[in-house]
Amino acid sequence: MFTMDEFIIAVFCCVDDLLEEITQGKPIRQKGFAPALADSEVITMEIVAEYQGIDTDQAIWRYFRRHWLAWFPGLGSRCAFG
């Protein structure tokens, strides 16, 4: 049985490895400002939230802001997420 810490780490590692394999190191976003969160961080947050039954951007932001901000310091304000 995984703790939530271990689950988030495992999901992030899988996502980060798969994203690197799929994109071959090329950035997904070509234009605009540099994002505060990496694509692998955002995808990890979405997967973890879905696993927990959290299904709105606002609820996902609140959950990670409240519990995991130290792990996702680029989370920023609610209006910038989602």
C-alpha positions as CSV (number, residue, x, y, z in Angstrom):
1,M,0.0,0.0,0.0
2,F,1.4,3.4,-1.0
3,T,1.2,6.5,1.2
4,M,0.0,9.6,-0.7
5,D,3.6,10.9,-0.8
6,E,4.8,7.6,-2.4
7,F,1.8,7.6,-4.8
8,I,2.5,11.2,-6.0
9,I,6.2,10.4,-6.5
10,A,5.4,7.2,-8.4
11,V,2.9,9.0,-10.7
12,F,5.3,11.8,-11.3
13,C,8.2,9.5,-12.2
14,C,6.0,7.5,-14.6
15,V,4.6,10.7,-16.2
16,D,8.0,12.4,-16.5
17,D,9.6,9.3,-18.1
18,L,6.7,8.7,-20.5
19,L,6.5,12.4,-21.4
20,E,10.2,12.4,-22.2
21,E,9.8,9.3,-24.4
22,I,6.7,10.7,-26.2
23,T,8.1,14.2,-26.9
24,Q,11.7,13.1,-27.3
25,G,12.7,16.1,-25.2
26,K,11.0,18.6,-27.4
27,P,8.8,21.2,-25.6
28,I,5.0,20.7,-25.9
29,R,4.4,24.4,-25.8
30,Q,6.1,26.4,-28.6
31,K,4.9,30.0,-27.8
32,G,4.0,32.1,-24.9
33,F,5.5,32.7,-21.5
34,A,7.4,30.0,-19.7
35,P,5.0,28.1,-17.5
36,A,5.6,28.0,-13.7
37,L,4.7,24.3,-13.6
38,A,6.3,21.6,-15.8
39,D,4.0,19.6,-18.0
40,S,4.8,16.5,-16.0
41,E,3.8,18.3,-12.8
42,V,0.4,19.4,-14.2
43,I,-0.3,15.9,-15.6
44,T,0.7,14.4,-12.2
45,M,-1.7,16.7,-10.4
46,E,-4.5,15.8,-12.7
47,I,-4.0,12.0,-12.4
48,V,-3.6,12.2,-8.6
49,A,-6.8,14.3,-8.3
50,E,-8.7,12.0,-10.6
51,Y,-7.7,9.0,-8.5
52,Q,-9.1,10.8,-5.4
53,G,-12.3,11.8,-7.2
54,I,-11.4,15.5,-7.4
55,D,-12.7,16.6,-10.8
56,T,-12.7,20.3,-11.1
57,D,-9.8,22.6,-11.8
58,Q,-10.7,24.7,-8.8
59,A,-10.9,21.7,-6.4
60,I,-7.6,20.4,-7.8
61,W,-5.9,23.7,-7.2
62,R,-7.3,24.0,-3.7
63,Y,-6.2,20.4,-2.8
64,F,-2.6,20.8,-4.0
65,R,-2.4,24.4,-2.6
66,R,-3.5,23.2,0.8
67,H,-1.6,19.9,1.0
68,W,1.3,19.8,-1.5
69,L,2.4,23.4,-2.2
70,A,5.9,22.6,-1.0
71,W,6.1,19.9,-3.8
72,F,4.5,22.1,-6.4
73,P,5.8,25.6,-5.6
74,G,5.0,26.9,-9.0
75,L,1.3,26.4,-8.4
76,G,0.7,30.1,-8.1
77,S,-2.8,31.7,-8.0
78,R,-6.1,30.0,-8.8
79,C,-6.7,32.1,-11.9
80,A,-3.4,30.9,-13.5
81,F,-4.3,27.2,-13.0
82,G,-6.5,25.3,-15.4
